[in-house]
Amino acid sequence: MLKRIKMLAALCCATVIGVSGQSISELEVSYNAKAPVESDTVNGRSQSFLLLCNNSKAKYYNAMSEYCDSLTSTPEGKKKLRDIQMAAWVTTTPQGITVDKSKGNAPEKKTHLYVTTDVGTMDVKVYDKYGDDLLVYSEPYGDIVWSIFYDETRQILGYECLKATTDYHGRHWTVWFAPDIPVPFGPWKLRGLPGLIMAASTDGGFSFEVTGLEQINKEITPVYGASDYDKTDRMKALADREYAATHRMELLQAKFGGSIVVQGGGTIAKGDSGAPHTRVPFSSRLAIEPDYDKAK
């Protein structure tokens, strides 16, 4: 109980911090995010994300991706990252050079997603890679309408959580939030409840689960290279992602010429080898926001 009281008091103080315009996080939340994969043999994949927040601002991101972005934001850092990766992955033999990413534990950016939220401006910004393009779009903070079930509770990390549901961008979400942690944020773009969202799940194999909470005093830094992202709208970005995934081989061949065989992650794209194409075509059913498909 003492731990909860201290956290509640600290986060109430964060109101002053948020109003003053300083982006200082009072809370760091770790999440495990699960999603389906484009394969008929693999059940799903998971990644770790962090949420930094006070009760008016938040940033959701992957720590390794941000570390890589921080290095590549300068020429010196970009060279350092490349040297680390080359030393870990590249082997030179009399027969030639081989690259094996499973060999060494080098930093590597595996997701481009950043979500920043500002209650003061009522704005949510999503930074991500769609096909070959870095894009950013905004949506209004108050877009999600929740139904709260006060008679259904669940314990998560020692906090009593209430159930809430919503229909958001083509999927029905069920979440559990902790009123004792008074921040209106959660994983990904889920927001707007009177307490931290600790767990969330929906149809199609998407889910988020909190794995850790820590009180901190840390700057919520801007997204590295934010000026490199071109502005777009959500529907176009999601449609572009599907097109790039569905026409992956054609785009690669157009870019590099000739026949290309892509292997890895349990998938094989057909090329000169004649290997079977085991990749399941991407479609809106594999998207966390499938509503863009109806807008085509």
VOGU-3710 file (C-alpha; in Angstrom, 3 decimals, decimal comma):
1> mlkrikmlaa> 0,000/0,000/0,000  2,842/2,420/0,836  4,333/1,904/-2,618  1,012/2,802/-4,246  0,593/5,938/-2,119  4,082/7,177/-3,013  3,486/6,570/-6,713  0,127/8,333/-6,600  1,657/11,377/-4,887  4,539/11,574/-7,350
11> lccatvigvs> 2,299/11,403/-10,369  -0,040/14,056/-8,999  2,989/16,350/-8,747  3,690/15,616/-12,428  0,681/17,795/-13,302  2,774/20,848/-12,434  5,675/19,503/-14,458  3,455/18,922/-17,478  1,833/22,348/-17,302  5,211/24,049/-17,023
21> gqsiselevs> 6,118/22,588/-20,402  9,008/20,457/-19,188  8,930/16,960/-20,639  9,992/15,094/-17,514  8,783/11,546/-17,032  7,836/10,389/-13,542  7,082/6,840/-14,612  8,730/4,236/-16,857  6,526/1,314/-17,857  7,778/-1,822/-19,611
31> ynakapvesd> 5,441/-3,737/-21,925  5,626/-6,985/-23,839  3,841/-6,531/-27,170  2,667/-9,567/-29,155  1,514/-9,619/-32,768  0,839/-12,233/-35,459  3,430/-12,886/-38,149  3,208/-13,324/-41,887  3,638/-17,091/-41,697  1,497/-20,179/-41,412
41> tvngrsqsfl> 4,099/-21,952/-39,258  4,869/-19,384/-36,572  2,307/-18,513/-33,906  3,436/-14,977/-33,221  6,261/-12,612/-32,332  6,867/-10,395/-29,331  8,847/-7,223/-28,672  9,580/-5,121/-25,621  8,546/-1,467/-25,463  8,858/1,342/-22,945
51> llcnnskaky> 6,373/4,049/-22,005  7,771/7,230/-20,453  5,081/9,516/-19,049  3,827/12,054/-16,565  0,099/12,707/-16,512  0,118/15,009/-19,534  2,837/13,720/-21,881  4,030/10,308/-23,004  6,389/8,550/-25,401  6,093/4,861/-26,371
61> ynamseycds> 9,104/3,276/-28,084  11,547/0,379/-28,295  14,701/1,066/-26,279  17,082/-0,672/-28,691  15,628/1,205/-31,657  16,065/4,520/-29,864  19,654/3,616/-28,970  20,402/2,885/-32,630  18,686/6,121/-33,676  20,720/8,073/-31,128
71> ltstpegkkk> 23,928/6,684/-32,633  22,949/7,251/-36,261  21,938/10,849/-35,502  25,615/11,829/-35,857  28,261/10,750/-38,409  30,528/9,539/-35,593  27,752/7,498/-34,007  26,698/6,043/-37,342  30,261/4,815/-37,949  30,452/3,394/-34,414
81> lrdiqmaawv> 27,247/1,385/-34,895  28,382/0,104/-38,290  31,759/-0,962/-36,852  30,080/-2,819/-33,962  27,727/-4,633/-36,340  30,484/-5,525/-38,802  32,701/-6,911/-36,031  29,841/-9,046/-34,701  28,250/-10,282/-37,922  30,890/-10,376/-40,677
91> tttpqgitvd> 33,353/-13,208/-41,227  36,057/-13,042/-43,891  37,347/-16,329/-45,303  39,391/-17,259/-48,408  36,057/-18,056/-50,055  34,662/-14,569/-49,394  32,634/-12,609/-46,877  29,652/-13,955/-44,992  27,179/-11,989/-42,875  25,370/-13,837/-40,088
101> kskgnapekk> 23,310/-11,694/-37,724  22,749/-14,640/-35,381  26,490/-14,788/-34,639  26,941/-11,720/-32,489  24,868/-9,654/-30,103  25,195/-6,330/-31,915  22,680/-3,461/-31,600  20,100/-3,572/-34,378  16,969/-1,546/-35,053  14,064/-3,962/-35,511
111> thlyvttdvg> 11,120/-1,593/-35,198  10,639/2,031/-36,245  7,556/2,773/-34,136  7,371/5,789/-31,847  4,138/7,182/-30,412  4,151/10,559/-28,665  1,113/11,950/-26,861  0,462/15,440/-25,499  -2,754/16,009/-23,556  -2,093/19,758/-23,593
121> tmdvkvydky> -2,316/19,957/-27,373  -4,746/16,988/-27,590  -2,429/15,439/-30,155  -1,098/11,926/-30,776  1,774/11,526/-33,247  2,802/8,183/-34,758  6,260/7,842/-36,300  6,956/4,652/-38,260  8,350/3,151/-41,446  5,856/2,291/-44,181
131> gddllvysep> 7,521/0,419/-47,002  10,758/2,333/-47,586  9,392/5,630/-46,300  9,652/7,222/-42,856  6,257/8,814/-42,211  4,469/10,585/-39,367  0,768/11,230/-38,879  -1,375/12,779/-36,153  -4,752/11,935/-34,700  -6,870/13,656/-32,032
141> ygdivwsify> -6,265/12,571/-28,442  -9,976/12,091/-27,688  -10,746/9,691/-30,543  -11,185/6,604/-28,310  -14,539/6,106/-26,531  -14,363/3,650/-23,614  -16,919/1,554/-21,746  -15,744/0,885/-18,159  -16,888/-2,160/-16,167  -16,580/-1,212/-12,498
151> detrqilgye> -17,719/-4,648/-11,306  -14,903/-6,543/-13,101  -11,422/-6,430/-11,587  -8,059/-8,115/-12,077  -4,781/-7,964/-10,156  -1,725/-7,010/-12,217  1,646/-6,434/-10,521  -0,200/-5,981/-7,238  -2,559/-3,281/-8,526  -6,315/-3,744/-8,729
161> clkattdyhg> -7,320/-3,047/-12,316  -10,691/-2,317/-13,869  -11,880/-3,611/-17,216  -12,659/-1,318/-20,168  -13,539/-1,984/-23,797  -13,612/-0,008/-27,021  -13,940/-0,400/-30,780  -10,923/1,322/-32,264  -9,892/1,437/-35,915  -11,433/-1,888/-36,852
171> rhwtvwfapd> -10,774/-4,023/-33,750  -12,547/-4,574/-30,435  -10,138/-4,011/-27,543  -10,377/-5,219/-23,949  -8,013/-3,514/-21,517  -7,286/-3,477/-17,796  -6,273/-0,174/-16,196  -5,061/0,797/-12,716  -6,919/3,769/-11,151  -4,194/3,906/-8,459
181> ipvpfgpwkl> -1,731/5,040/-11,162  -3,385/8,259/-12,402  -1,921/8,640/-15,897  -4,212/8,464/-18,973  -1,801/6,439/-21,091  -0,987/2,887/-22,074  0,824/0,837/-24,700  0,845/1,807/-28,352  -1,897/4,427/-29,011  -4,294/3,255/-26,304
191> rglpglimaa> -5,097/6,214/-24,053  -7,778/8,258/-22,339  -8,689/6,153/-19,284  -8,447/7,374/-15,649  -5,452/5,184/-14,921  -2,488/3,457/-16,542  -3,423/0,686/-18,990  -1,662/-2,429/-17,699  -2,894/-5,021/-20,217  -4,726/-4,958/-23,548
201> stdggfsfev> -5,824/-7,564/-26,060  -7,894/-7,816/-29,202  -8,864/-10,277/-31,912  -6,225/-11,281/-34,421  -3,483/-12,071/-31,902  -2,493/-8,565/-30,770  -1,832/-7,986/-27,065  0,155/-5,888/-24,604  1,091/-6,809/-21,034  2,942/-4,684/-18,478
211> tgleqinkei> 6,158/-6,319/-17,254  7,534/-3,606/-14,986  6,934/-0,208/-13,380  9,558/2,206/-12,133  9,367/5,714/-10,681  11,977/7,874/-12,407  12,952/11,466/-13,081  13,935/11,378/-16,739  13,524/13,648/-19,727  11,035/12,570/-22,373
221> tpvygasdyd> 13,343/13,290/-25,283  12,009/14,116/-28,773  12,126/11,445/-31,471  15,579/11,344/-33,046  15,531/12,529/-36,648  11,893/13,636/-36,425  12,475/16,031/-39,331  13,287/13,036/-41,564  9,694/11,798/-41,348  7,312/13,033/-44,046
231> ktdrmkalad> 3,790/13,974/-42,969  0,968/11,740/-44,138  -2,443/10,547/-42,976  -3,145/7,271/-41,193  -5,214/5,583/-43,896  -2,637/6,257/-46,618  0,249/5,123/-44,416  -1,432/1,795/-43,607  -2,404/1,197/-47,241  1,191/1,954/-48,291
241> reyaathrme> 2,462/-0,598/-45,763  0,224/-3,320/-47,205  1,265/-2,492/-50,768  4,968/-2,649/-49,848  4,537/-5,993/-48,059  2,366/-7,535/-50,756  4,637/-6,424/-53,625  7,896/-6,990/-51,798  9,596/-8,999/-54,541  8,542/-6,702/-57,373
251> llqakfggsi> 9,790/-3,650/-55,472  13,130/-5,331/-54,676  13,592/-6,398/-58,283  12,744/-2,913/-59,520  15,234/-1,420/-57,085  18,160/-3,810/-57,607  17,323/-5,561/-60,887  17,406/-9,280/-61,705  15,979/-12,161/-59,711  16,182/-12,051/-55,936
261> vvqgggtiak> 15,766/-14,802/-53,361  14,846/-13,596/-49,864  15,355/-15,991/-46,979  15,043/-15,596/-43,229  12,380/-15,525/-40,567  10,962/-18,777/-41,872  9,983/-17,295/-45,256  11,218/-17,899/-48,782  10,387/-15,660/-51,712  10,553/-17,406/-55,058
271> gdsgaphtrv> 13,471/-16,489/-57,286  15,850/-18,289/-59,649  16,177/-21,119/-57,122  12,597/-22,178/-57,770  11,996/-22,502/-54,018  8,328/-22,542/-52,977  6,757/-19,334/-51,757  5,705/-20,042/-48,159  5,041/-16,442/-47,178  1,410/-15,713/-46,341
281> pfssrlaiep> 0,354/-12,582/-48,316  -0,051/-9,559/-46,071  -3,564/-8,190/-45,779  -5,625/-6,101/-43,395  -6,286/-9,190/-41,266  -2,626/-8,965/-40,156  -2,833/-5,236/-39,402  -3,456/-3,920/-35,919  -5,719/-1,304/-37,542  -7,604/-3,093/-40,348
291> dydkak> -10,141/-0,328/-40,971  -8,041/1,187/-43,777  -9,006/-1,778/-45,961  -12,639/-0,669/-46,043  -11,621/2,796/-47,181  -9,981/1,575/-50,385
//
